[in-house]
Amino acid sequence: MRWGSLNDLGFGMQKPQLLVPVIATSNGTLVHPAYFLLPLPAWCWSQFSFFMMMGPNGNESSATYFILIGLPGLEEAQFWLAFPLCSLYLIAVLGNLTIIYVVRAEHSLHEPMYIFLCMLSGIDILISTSSMPKMLAIFWFNSTTIQFDACLLQMFAIHSLSGMESTVLLAMAFDRYVAICHPLRHATVLTLPRVTKIGVAAVVRGAALMAPLPVFIKQLPFCRSNILSHSYCLHQDVMKLACDDIRVNVIYGLIVIISAIGLDSLLISFSYLLILKTVLGLTREAQAKAFGTCVSHVCAVFIFYVPFIGLSMVHRFSKRRDSLLPVILANIYLLVPPVLNPIVYGVKTKEIRQRILRLFHMATHASEP
């Protein structure tokens, strides 16, 4: 075995030259030992996903980029599928911006439940924006590569925003519990300064819990495939490509799931058990009114947690990397909640619905000659 430059292997690259281990066969062909000693023409090298770069000391280097995928088996249809995806993204952004505007403009909606709803809408805009532009670039322009640091940044954004959304959903459940079970104390318990502190706590909690994830990934050497199984970067997806022990990543990921998503969903369920116990003791009219105020939040909880749990289960138990199911679940997880949340709250919440209809009515009259 001898050390050869990338120019020797047919890359035609100029300085800086990177040394890689190569083996000369009997006919003079230079091959890399990672490819099982098979002589490969130079044009094939760029098609392989192995990117272990070795120096003279034999140490693996870190990855410089990853390759994102679109929809396996539907590559030719991706260009056209991007149009409905783009439409859904625009609906999500416009719908959530409308919710924020309506709550801000309508003074009667300056209550804890609607302030939490504004937080939820803001997070939905950010979480869809963190992934959708790159997905559209993949589908329309075949821009599948993402730099290592950009991947880590996207990973942190998606996971931290998901943690923040879970915390806000928990805060909204607490608001419903106090409003129904202790209505006389609602105004004193959930004051505006306290609601603001809860919002800040949601941001800090989400960022603090997820900050170690990209740090752990940064420490790992990569010497396997650099092809990810989604259209964006997820911690559980990236760590599987490492060629070192990932027990720390697995254990910390489990801690995050239990302490954040698991605990939040458990507390939300417990709060609704207490709400149900209280509501069953009310009159029929009061029961209908109480349940009506909870329907939108229950829908938002299911819209968020069901795809999240499904995606986590697929990553945990699925053995096939070429399966389309994880990709579909991942896209649903990031795109469906931002699209459906403003629709659910716009339809189910009378005050928001009336304000939106008033805005459309004013816009229609203003456009008339």
C-alpha positions, 0 to 999 in steps of 0.5 A: 500500500502507498499514499496517493493524492486525489489527482492519482485517482482521477479527480483532477483536483488542484491544491490542496491535495488530500492523501488517501491510502491506495493499493496498486493492483497488478495492472497498475490500477489504484484502488481504495481498501475501503472498496474491498480492493476492487478496481473502480474507474475514477468517475465511479468514485463520486457516486459512492457515499463513503467519505472516510478520509485518512491521514498518514497517522491512520485517524478518521476525520470528521464528515464535511457534508451529508447527502439528504434524500427526497422520496425514495422510489419517487425521484421522477415525481419529486419535481411535481410533488414539490408544488403541493408541499410549497402550497402547504408551507405557504398555508402554514406560514400565512395561517399562523401569521393570521392567528398572531395578527388576530390575537394581537389586534383583538383586545378581547383575545389578550388572555393566557390561552390566546397568548399561548396560541400565538407562541405555538403559531410562532414556533410552527412558522419557525419549525416549518421554515427550518426544513421546508426551503431545503426540502424544496431545493432537493425536489426542484433543483436536486440540491441534496448536499448539506454542509456538516455545520449547517446540518448541525444547525438545522438539527438543533433548530428542529429539535429545540423548536419541537421541545418548545412546542411540547412545553407550550402545549403543556402550558395550554393544558395547564391553562385549561385545567385552571380555567375549568377546575379553578375558574375563580383563581384563573385571573390571579394564577395566570397573569400576563407576567407569569405567562411571559415567564412561562414562554421564556421558560419554554424557549430556555428549556427547549434550547438547553435540552437540545444543545448537547445533541450537535455537540455530541455529534461534532465529537464523532468520527464518520467513516460510513455512508454520508446519506441520511434517510430524510430530507432534513437532519435529525439527531437519531438519523445522523448518529447512526452514520458514525463509526464510533460508540454512540451510547452517549448519544443514545442514552442522552436522546432517551433522557431528552425524550423521557424528560421532555416529550414523555413528561409533557404528554404524561402531565397533559394527560393527567390534567385532562383526567382532572378536567374530565372529573370536574366536567362530569359534575357540571350541568349538560350546558356547562359540560358542552361549554367546557368541552368546547374550550378544550377541543382545539387544544386536544386536536393540537396535542394529537396533531403534534404527538402522534407523528412524533411518536410514530417517527420515534418508533420507526427510527427505533425499530425499523431496520430498512433504510430504503423504506418510504415510511420514515420519510413520510412520517418525518415530513408529516411531523414537520409540516402537518401540525403547522398547517392544521393548528391555525385551521383547527383554532380558526374553525373551533374558536368562535372569537378567532373565527369571527375576527377572521371573517370580519377581516375578509368582510372588510377586505371584500368591501375595500376592493369593491369600487 
